[in-house]
Amino acid sequence: MTLDDRERIGGFFEFDLKNFFLTGKKQTFKNISNNNYHYFFDSSRSSLKVILDNITKTKGREILIPDYTCLESIIPVIKRTNLNYVIYNIDSFNISPDIIIKKINENTEVVLLCNYFGLFTQLECAKSIKNNFPNVQIILDSAIDSYFLLDRTFDNNFIDYEFTSLNKFFCLPDGSLLRSKYNLNYDNVEDNQLSYENNLMASIFMFLSSKIKDFEKVFEQESISFYETYKKKLNRQTTPKNISTLSKSILQYLNFQKIKKIRKSNYNFLVENLENNKFFKIIKKKLDKSDVPLVLPVEFINIDRNEVRKSLFEQNIFCPVYWPIDNYINLPIGEFAKNKIKNSLGLIIDQRYNEKDLTRLVNFLNRMS
Ligand SMILES: Cc1ncc(COP(=O)(O)O)c(C=O)c1O
């Protein structure tokens, strides 16, 4: 099905049956962690909290975190543990291990690596750190990777823990999958029968807004307000929560192969049609076999990214920014990260859209002058 000319592209998943991509077969997740442990929670924040609580009960130990990641969601979680965070400045999307190794000292307990956009997994970097410091725990934050779809196995020689956010890839109100080398204790986890409700309401209102034209703006506003409440609650949540029954049930029926195929094909379509655009650089043009992208990340040059984003909003096209740092502006952010925070944008390629839909985005970007 193709969208009308003005229909919304991007934004979080509206609760729409056509976005589910279901198979008629119920799947089990027996092999998802290839004989390691796996757990489902409501969000990556909960996964991270469970991991950090299991790593240390001693106060004053340190976790190294990258300057380019979702600091707004990660730092509040770390502050609720016994660990202190120390920032390292990344130098490229494939981080040089030396940058991290230089920062490791006798207090370093954990290194957090970020897997960027399903395109840069940091596996080589993890290998190098683990070979030099076998006692340092390595967490791979794959919140915006889709290892779930990739069938990428969990290499516990180098990675101790890895988590992803399921609702960034699928039409689900919540969900995170955690893979771990160790059996984790998580007695303090609560059921999530209420906190995901705001996100579910947000996606239902977004669906209504796309179906009932007379109330499009009202329902969209309502949806945004539910979504903001959901995010605020998630940040204030002090104890980890389980995945909701609703998300877990839908997840078992999702057609991962189909979703993967559409994402890759939309990505390649955008690259083919935008590679000569003089206003931005495409961060990775050629997908590796195991990549399944979240978005097509581009970096604007000679033009204000925020102005372009605003003009796209006016076309009803919503592209995300990675990552705002409004509350952490005073942290020691390096030049590489600063540049990405200011100039990068994620172009939409997800499974809700086909080439015809995305032609609107392509035409807009190619007509800019
Ligand atoms: C890299 C990264 N890590 C962690 C998170 C937190 O994920 P969640 O919203 O599932 O808690 C995000 C959220 O955007 C993220 O981008």
PDBQT file of the ligand as one rigid body, heavy atoms in Angstrom, charges set to zero:
ROOT
HETATM    1  C1  LIG A 401      22.046   4.220  22.009  1.00  0.00    +0.000 C 
HETATM    2  C2  LIG A 401      20.855   4.164  22.929  1.00  0.00    +0.000 A 
HETATM    3  N1  LIG A 401      20.950   3.466  24.071  1.00  0.00    +0.000 NA
HETATM    4  C3  LIG A 401      19.907   3.348  24.940  1.00  0.00    +0.000 A 
HETATM    5  C4  LIG A 401      18.702   3.974  24.685  1.00  0.00    +0.000 A 
HETATM    6  C5  LIG A 401      17.561   3.813  25.641  1.00  0.00    +0.000 C 
HETATM    7  O1  LIG A 401      16.613   2.969  25.070  1.00  0.00    +0.000 OA
HETATM    8  P1  LIG A 401      15.143   2.774  25.728  1.00  0.00    +0.000 P 
HETATM    9  O2  LIG A 401      14.337   3.943  25.258  1.00  0.00    +0.000 OA
HETATM   10  O3  LIG A 401      14.647   1.464  25.180  1.00  0.00    +0.000 OA
HETATM   11  O4  LIG A 401      15.334   2.741  27.201  1.00  0.00    +0.000 OA
HETATM   12  C6  LIG A 401      18.557   4.715  23.512  1.00  0.00    +0.000 A 
HETATM   13  C7  LIG A 401      17.299   5.411  23.239  1.00  0.00    +0.000 C 
HETATM   14  O5  LIG A 401      17.096   6.065  22.239  1.00  0.00    +0.000 OA
HETATM   15  C8  LIG A 401      19.648   4.802  22.599  1.00  0.00    +0.000 A 
HETATM   16  O6  LIG A 401      19.543   5.500  21.451  1.00  0.00    +0.000 OA
ENDROOT
TORSDOF 0
